[in-house]
């Protein structure tokens, strides 16, 4: 069900949301969080689609915010989507004129009360997410350094402005690698002496994994360059020989252990919807991410 409102108000949008929910057969129950998406016209389709897919696991009210021309009179247009095979509701807000500088005043009346808020910047990364008006509203603030022109600089800026509750998809992409590496290290009888992480040059996930391995294992790890896609190899040096995880195709990894036959492990590169769904599973601060982020930025961190 799709409802378009032109030159509207928050009061009218709330009334339209209530009508749409009533037509679907009941009140807006079952919503577990509010998801604010800061995006633009070019990215809104992909962002809303990813949110819709993630909402199957986490029913939520999605509020997409698009700041349009800042000149001219203030105006608010809204596009409301309900049903369409997914729980929750989606409201795409287009803000014009001075209103585009005060998106929080538009968003606050549309939030489901007494429900956690997650803000996701699908596009330009703010230097300090927690200081942004839409970041102040959120318990969890999600960015994606991989979308920046200079991912390493983006990670450094995020580290400088880090507050508990911040996270980045570059870290979320590391989850399958960290899970496999942790399981491998737990079974290794010899201490890890160091190693290498090999990935394409502009890959913040590889930078974070390199920092995480070095910090957790207390050994030197270097960051090497390959043609990709993504992370292609991780090598762990031990007294018993090298452990190598190689993933040249971005889908299946080969785990090579000294004196053992090679094993093949599914390690595919995940899409945005999958990453978003993972981040919506937890709203507490991620201290391990904070440690790795600080180390990438050259700030000493201590393990907990």
Number of C-alpha atoms within 10 A of each C-alpha: 11 12 14 14 15 11 12 13 15 17 11 12 22 14 12 16 22 15 13 22 18 12 13 13 8 11 13 18 12 11 17 18 22 25 24 28 24 23 21 19 11 9 13 19 12 14 22 21 13 18 27 24 19 22 25 14 14 21 22 30 27 26 24 26 26 21 21 19 15 14 11 9 10 14 17 20 18 23 16 20 18 20 15 11 9 16 21 25 24 24 23 20 23 23 24 21 17 17 21 22 14 14 19 17 14 17 17 13 13 18 20 17 11 9 13 18 26 23 26 26 22 20 19 15 20 16 17 16 26 22 13 13 14 25 24 15 20 23 17 25 25 23 23 22 27 18 16 16 11 13 20 21 15 22 27 20 18 25 23 15 15 19 16 14 21 27 26 23 20 24 23 19 22 17 15 15 18 16 10 14 18 12 11 15 15 8 8 14 10 12 14 22 16 18 22 19 23 24 25 16 18 18 21 30 25 28 27 24 28 24 24 22 24 21 20 14 14 13 15 15 23 15 16 17 16 15 12 18 15 22 27 21 22 24 18 23 18 17 10 14 13 17 21 20 25 20 24 18 15 17 13 15 22 17 21 17 18 13 8 8 9 14 11 14 15 12 16 13 17 13 10 18 19 16 19 20 18 17 19 20 10 11 17 11 15 13 15 17 19 20 22 28 29 22 22 21 20 12 13 11 14 11 11 7
